[in-house]
Amino acid sequence: MPLTVTGPDGRPITVQVPVDHPDVPRRRLRGFVEARGHVSIEADHYTRALGGGGVTWRRVPGIGRTGSGMEPFPVAAPRRTPGRGDSPRLDCTVTLFTTGLVTVSAYLSPRNDVPANGGLAYAVSFDDDPPQTVNITRATGSDDGTMNAQWQRNTSDNVNVTTTAHHITAAGVHVLTFWMVDPTVVLQNLVVDTGGLKPSYLGPPESLRLR
């Protein structure tokens, strides 16, 4: 829509301002709200942290590039199967206005496969959909002793970024879940791209959160 502003010299200037007018009423907005085609969530600002089987979630202050991280403890815990009722997970309430295909990027601290399970893994899901498991080591590389370029970039940037694709059938409130599969995986941020995410070094700032 056009917006006209007047400067100190009295000259008016008209600029075009993008305006979102979502179909979801404001009273129904919950959690982190989509804007400009994305939702960004700092890991330690989850809605609910659920442990299980002796595993709890701990906040790791300052480990992320833009804040703190969340890690399941103990670090020697066995691998878990995501999707079960007692599976450790972080739930994040979000409001999405966009339907169809979206991608979720998990910003993770660089880690080697210390448990030696064939690669460190995590899983992501929306609502009651089956969790999608990502093998971080296979997707982004590890320190294999050769100082490979991928590992150098991961450690110098202090982040591994991996993505999953999901289908949103209806606008409104959804629950985005980050599931523990392996210990030592440290989550820094979750970013949902609904079609408007712009490239940036640190990723987008955290989205508006309504409680």
N, C-alpha and C positions, 0 to 999 in steps of 0.2 A: 504494500500500500504506500502511497506517497505521503511524505512527511515534510512540511515546510518549516524551516527554522530561519531566524533572523539574526545576523551578526551585529557586532557593535557599530558597524557603519550603516546599519539600517537596511542592508540589502538582503532580500529573502533568497534562500536556496532550498530547492526541493530535492529530496533524496528518496530512494525506494527502500522501504524497510520490510523484510520478510516477517510475516505474522503467521503463527500457528493457531488454528482454531480447532482443537481436537473435539471428537464426538463424545469423549468421556467427561462427564460433569466434574467440576473441581471437588465436590464433596466425596467423590469416589476415588480420588487419587490417594495412593498409598506408597510408602517407601520411596525409592529413588525413581524420579520421573524423567521419562524420555524428553529430550529437547535437542534440536539441531541434528536429529538423526542418530542419536546414540544415548547410551546410559553408561556412566562411569562410577565405579564403586571402589573405595579403599577397603582392603581386606579386613581391617579391624573394625569396620563399621557395619558388619554383618547384622542381620536381624535376629538370628538365633544360631547358637553353636551347640551341636549335639555330639557328645562322645559316645563311647560304647566299648565294651570288652577291655576295660582298663585304659583306653585312649582318651585323652582330653586335648582340647585346643589351647594353645598359649600364644599370647601376643609377644612378638619379638620387636622391641622398640627400635625405630630408626633403621631397620634393615632394608627397607624399600627405597626406591629412588624418590618417591614423593611422600613417604610416611613409614608406617610400621608394617609388619607382616604377620601372618598367622601360620602356625605350624602345629601339626599333631605330635603329641608326646605320649610315651617315650620314643626316642629315636630308634630303639631296637624292637619296636612293635612289629608283629608280622603283617604281611600284606593282607589287605581287606578286599572283599567283594562289594563294589558299590551297588546301591539300590535296595539293600536289605534294611529292615526296620532299625537294626542296631548298628548300622554302618556310620562311622563318624562323618559329619558333614557340616558345612556352613550354609545356612539358608539366607537368601537376600530377597526381600520383597521389592518388586519393581512395578512401575506402571508403564505399559507400552501402548502407544497409539498406532503403531505400525503392525500390519499382519504380513504373513508370508515368510520368506527366508530371512533369517538374521544370523549373524556370526557372533560368537563369544570368544574374546581373546583373554587368556589367562596370563598375567604378567608374573613370572616366577623368578625366585632367586636362583642363580646358577648352582647346580649341585651335580656331583658324580654319583654313579650307581653303587654306593657303598654296600647296600644290602645284597647286591649281585643277584637280582631277580630278573635279569634280562632287560633292564632299563627302568628308570623311575617313572611312575605313572600316577595320574589323577583322573577324575571323571567329572563331567558336567551334565546337568539336565535342567529342563524346565518343567515345573508342575509334576505331573505323574508320568511324564515320558521316560523311557528307559535311559539310564545314564550312558553317555558316550565317553569311552575311555581313551586317553591320549598317552602314548609312550613318549615322554619328554626327551629321553636320551636318543631314541631313534629319530625323533623329529628335529632336534636342534644340535645333536652332537654332544660329545663329552671330551674330557681330557684323556686322550688315548696315548699320551706320552710323546706325541709328535708335534705338540703345540700347533694343532690345526687351526686354520683361520676362523672357523666357526666358533670354536671354544674361546679363542682370543677375543673375538667380538662380544661373545656372551659375558665374559668376565669383565672386560673393560667397560661395557655398558651396564653391568650389574643387573642383567635381566635375560630371561628366556621368555619369548612370547610364542605361544601356540594357540591355535584356533579350532573351534568346532562349529558346525552349521546346524541350525535348528529351524523348525517351522512353527510359527505362531499363528494359530487359527482365529483368535479373537482379540480385539483390543481390550485393555483393562489391566487389572492387577494380576501379576504372575509371581511365582516363586522360582528364582534362579538358585540352583544348588551346586555347590562345589563339594565333591566327594573325595575323601581320603581313599587312596589305593595303597600307596607306599608311604612310610615315614620319611622324614627329612625333606619333604617337599614343602617349600615356603611360598605361600601365596602373597603377592604384593597388591595386585589390583585385578578387578574383573571389568571388562569393557564390552558392552553389547553394541554392535554396529547394526543399526536398522536401515542403513543406506546413506547416511550423511556424515560418517566419520572422516575427518581430514587427517592427512599424515602429519605426525609430529614426533619429536624425539622422546618426550616423556609420556605421551598419551594425553588425552583430554583431562581437564580438571574434574573433580568429583561433581556429580550431578546434584540438583536440588533434592533434598530428602524431606518428605512429609510423614509425620507420625500419626 
